[in-house]
Amino acid sequence: MQVTDAAIEKIKAMIVSGELRPGMRLPKEPDLAERLGLSRSSLREAVKALSLIRVLDVRQGDGTYVTSLEPRLLLDALGFVIDFHQDDTVLEFLAVRRILEPTATAMAAREMSDADITELRELLDELGEDPSLDELIENDLEFHRKIAAGSGNTVLCSLLDGISGPTARARIWRGLTEKDAVLRTREQHRAICDAIAARQPEVAQAWATVHISGVEEWLRETLGTKAPTFPA
């Protein structure tokens, strides 16, 4: 194991054991290096690496702190990595989304408050009869965010938010190129919302699966002929 990796593992062990808790400041660098049996340079590299993935927060002139360690914060790095992937790799993200999002939708049908369901329906009603593609995509993203949040599981919500970037690009491209894609999307969103409002988890899950599988199947067929370059 490289020296920096070993240093990361030692700091991680302190956090996992509860010796360092969310919001706590790390001991001063020379004290922590001596305590962990590390050189100050390897400790510094470990702190830098852990700050990049939002485990530590380095505050200039104040010290280094453990972050809140909330899933949303820690999974930010996932979105950063995903944004570099396009074309056929997006199929893998869509496959993951097809596994996770129907489950989140079923959970939302059980857990989502009546007030949040009302907001979800109002969001769909905000779109006019002939929305622009930009308006539709923004509405689409917010619709799926609200459902993920409605699942009540912050980790699941963060994971779905992290993979939304490249799959959104695929949805944009589909909307531009496939006839009736916009109408079909709106109808499926309405069906998902109705199932959630009716507290029908199995129906909500089935509609979510149909909805995501449609994008996945379209992309698979498109990539079988010519790989599109997704709009930014």
C-alpha positions as CSV (number, residue, x, y, z in Angstrom):
1,M,0.0,0.0,0.0
2,Q,1.3,3.4,-0.9
3,V,2.2,5.8,1.9
4,T,-0.6,8.2,1.0
5,D,-3.2,5.4,0.8
6,A,-2.0,4.2,4.3
7,A,-2.5,7.7,5.6
8,I,-6.0,7.9,4.1
9,E,-6.9,4.6,5.8
10,K,-5.7,5.8,9.2
11,I,-7.7,9.0,9.0
12,K,-10.7,7.0,7.8
13,A,-10.3,4.7,10.7
14,M,-10.5,7.6,13.1
15,I,-13.7,8.8,11.5
16,V,-15.3,5.3,11.4
17,S,-14.4,4.6,15.0
18,G,-16.0,7.9,16.1
19,E,-12.8,9.4,17.3
20,L,-13.3,12.1,14.7
21,R,-17.0,13.0,14.3
22,P,-18.7,15.2,11.7
23,G,-17.9,18.8,12.3
24,M,-14.8,18.1,14.4
25,R,-11.5,19.8,13.7
26,L,-8.5,17.6,13.2
27,P,-5.5,17.9,15.5
28,K,-2.7,20.2,14.3
29,E,-0.7,18.6,11.5
30,P,2.5,17.9,13.5
31,D,0.5,16.4,16.4
32,L,-1.6,14.2,14.1
33,A,1.4,13.1,12.0
34,E,3.2,12.0,15.1
35,R,0.2,10.3,16.5
36,L,-0.5,8.3,13.3
37,G,3.2,7.5,12.7
38,L,3.1,9.4,9.4
39,S,5.4,12.0,7.8
40,R,3.8,15.4,7.5
41,S,4.1,15.3,3.7
42,S,2.1,12.0,3.5
43,L,-0.5,13.3,5.9
44,R,-0.8,16.5,3.8
45,E,-1.4,14.4,0.7
46,A,-4.0,12.3,2.5
47,V,-5.9,15.4,3.7
48,K,-5.8,16.9,0.2
49,A,-7.3,13.6,-1.3
50,L,-10.0,13.4,1.4
51,S,-10.9,17.1,0.9
52,L,-11.4,16.4,-2.9
53,I,-14.1,13.8,-2.1
54,R,-15.7,16.1,0.6
55,V,-14.7,14.0,3.6
56,L,-12.5,16.8,5.0
57,D,-12.9,20.6,4.7
58,V,-9.7,22.5,4.7
59,R,-10.3,26.1,5.9
60,Q,-7.4,28.4,5.3
61,G,-6.2,30.0,8.5
62,D,-8.6,27.9,10.6
63,G,-7.8,24.3,10.3
64,T,-9.1,21.1,8.8
65,Y,-12.5,19.8,9.7
66,V,-14.5,16.6,9.1
67,T,-17.5,17.5,6.9
68,S,-21.1,16.7,7.7
69,L,-20.5,13.4,5.8
70,E,-24.0,13.6,4.5
71,P,-24.6,11.3,1.5
72,R,-25.5,14.2,-0.8
73,L,-22.1,15.8,-0.1
74,L,-20.0,12.6,-0.4
75,L,-21.7,11.6,-3.6
76,D,-21.0,14.9,-5.3
77,A,-17.8,13.4,-6.6
78,L,-19.9,10.7,-8.4
79,G,-21.6,13.4,-10.5
80,F,-18.2,14.9,-11.4
81,V,-16.9,11.5,-12.7
82,I,-20.1,10.7,-14.5
83,D,-20.1,14.0,-16.4
84,F,-17.0,12.8,-18.4
85,H,-18.9,9.9,-19.9
86,Q,-21.0,10.0,-23.0
87,D,-22.2,7.8,-25.9
88,D,-22.5,4.1,-25.2
89,T,-21.3,4.4,-21.6
90,V,-24.6,6.3,-20.9
91,L,-26.3,2.9,-21.4
92,E,-24.7,1.7,-18.3
93,F,-25.9,4.7,-16.3
94,L,-29.4,4.2,-17.7
95,A,-29.3,0.6,-16.7
96,V,-28.4,1.6,-13.1
97,R,-31.2,4.2,-13.2
98,R,-33.6,1.5,-14.4
99,I,-32.7,-0.5,-11.3
100,L,-32.8,2.3,-8.8
101,E,-35.5,4.7,-9.9
102,P,-38.5,2.3,-10.1
103,T,-37.7,1.3,-6.5
104,A,-37.5,4.9,-5.4
105,T,-40.9,5.5,-7.2
106,A,-42.5,2.7,-5.3
107,M,-41.1,4.0,-2.0
108,A,-42.5,7.4,-2.9
109,A,-45.9,5.9,-3.4
110,R,-45.7,4.7,0.2
111,E,-43.8,7.6,1.9
112,M,-44.5,10.8,0.0
113,S,-46.6,13.3,1.9
114,D,-49.9,14.5,0.5
115,A,-48.5,18.0,0.3
116,D,-45.5,16.8,-1.8
117,I,-47.8,14.8,-4.1
118,T,-49.8,18.0,-4.7
119,E,-46.6,19.8,-5.5
120,L,-45.6,17.0,-7.9
121,R,-48.9,17.3,-9.7
122,E,-48.7,21.1,-9.8
123,L,-45.2,20.8,-11.4
124,L,-46.7,18.8,-14.2
125,D,-49.5,21.3,-14.6
126,E,-47.0,24.1,-15.0
127,L,-46.1,23.0,-18.5
128,G,-48.3,24.6,-21.2
129,E,-49.7,22.7,-24.2
130,D,-46.6,23.3,-26.3
131,P,-43.6,23.6,-24.0
132,S,-40.1,24.2,-25.4
133,L,-37.6,21.3,-25.1
134,D,-35.7,23.3,-22.5
135,E,-38.8,23.7,-20.4
136,L,-39.7,20.1,-20.7
137,I,-36.3,18.8,-19.7
138,E,-36.1,21.2,-16.7
139,N,-39.6,20.0,-15.6
140,D,-38.5,16.4,-16.2
141,L,-35.4,16.7,-14.0
142,E,-37.4,18.4,-11.2
143,F,-40.1,15.7,-11.5
144,H,-37.6,12.9,-10.9
145,R,-35.8,14.8,-8.2
146,K,-39.1,15.2,-6.2
147,I,-39.9,11.5,-6.6
148,A,-36.4,10.5,-5.4
149,A,-36.7,12.9,-2.4
150,G,-40.1,11.5,-1.8
151,S,-38.7,8.0,-1.3
152,G,-37.4,9.2,2.1
153,N,-34.0,7.6,1.4
154,T,-31.2,10.3,1.2
155,V,-28.6,7.8,-0.2
156,L,-30.9,6.7,-2.9
157,C,-31.8,10.3,-3.7
158,S,-28.2,11.3,-3.9
159,L,-27.3,8.4,-6.2
160,L,-30.1,9.2,-8.6
161,D,-29.1,12.8,-8.6
162,G,-25.5,11.9,-9.4
163,I,-26.4,9.9,-12.5
164,S,-28.9,12.4,-13.9
165,G,-26.4,14.4,-16.0
166,P,-25.6,12.0,-18.9
167,T,-29.1,10.5,-18.9
168,A,-30.6,14.0,-19.2
169,R,-28.4,14.5,-22.3
170,A,-29.9,11.3,-23.7
171,R,-33.4,12.5,-23.0
172,I,-32.7,15.9,-24.7
173,W,-31.4,14.1,-27.8
174,R,-34.4,11.8,-27.9
175,G,-36.7,14.8,-27.6
176,L,-35.1,16.4,-30.6
177,T,-35.0,13.4,-32.9
178,E,-37.9,11.0,-32.0
179,K,-41.4,11.7,-33.1
180,D,-43.9,11.9,-30.2
181,A,-41.2,11.5,-27.6
182,V,-42.3,14.7,-25.8
183,L,-46.0,13.6,-25.7
184,R,-45.1,10.2,-24.5
185,T,-42.9,11.6,-21.7
186,R,-45.7,13.8,-20.5
187,E,-48.2,10.9,-20.5
188,Q,-45.9,8.6,-18.6
189,H,-45.1,11.3,-16.0
190,R,-48.8,11.8,-15.5
191,A,-49.3,8.0,-15.1
192,I,-46.5,7.8,-12.5
193,C,-47.9,10.8,-10.6
194,D,-51.4,9.3,-10.6
195,A,-50.1,5.9,-9.2
196,I,-48.1,7.7,-6.5
197,A,-51.2,9.8,-5.5
198,A,-53.3,6.6,-5.5
199,R,-50.7,4.9,-3.2
200,Q,-50.1,2.1,-5.6
201,P,-46.4,1.2,-5.3
202,E,-46.5,-1.6,-7.8
203,V,-48.2,0.4,-10.5
204,A,-45.9,3.4,-9.8
205,Q,-42.8,1.1,-10.1
206,A,-44.1,-0.5,-13.3
207,W,-44.7,2.9,-15.0
208,A,-41.3,4.2,-13.9
209,T,-39.7,1.1,-15.4
210,V,-41.5,1.6,-18.7
211,H,-40.5,5.3,-18.7
212,I,-36.8,4.7,-18.2
213,S,-36.7,1.6,-20.4
214,G,-38.1,3.6,-23.3
215,V,-35.1,6.0,-23.2
216,E,-32.7,3.1,-22.8
217,E,-34.2,1.2,-25.7
218,W,-34.1,4.3,-28.0
219,L,-30.5,5.0,-27.1
220,R,-29.5,1.3,-27.7
221,E,-31.1,1.4,-31.2
222,T,-29.5,4.8,-32.0
223,L,-26.0,3.7,-30.9
224,G,-26.5,0.5,-33.0
225,T,-26.3,2.7,-36.1
226,K,-24.5,5.8,-35.2
227,A,-23.4,7.2,-31.9
228,P,-24.9,10.6,-31.3
229,T,-23.0,13.5,-29.8
230,F,-25.2,14.6,-26.9
231,P,-25.9,18.3,-26.5
232,A,-24.1,19.9,-23.6
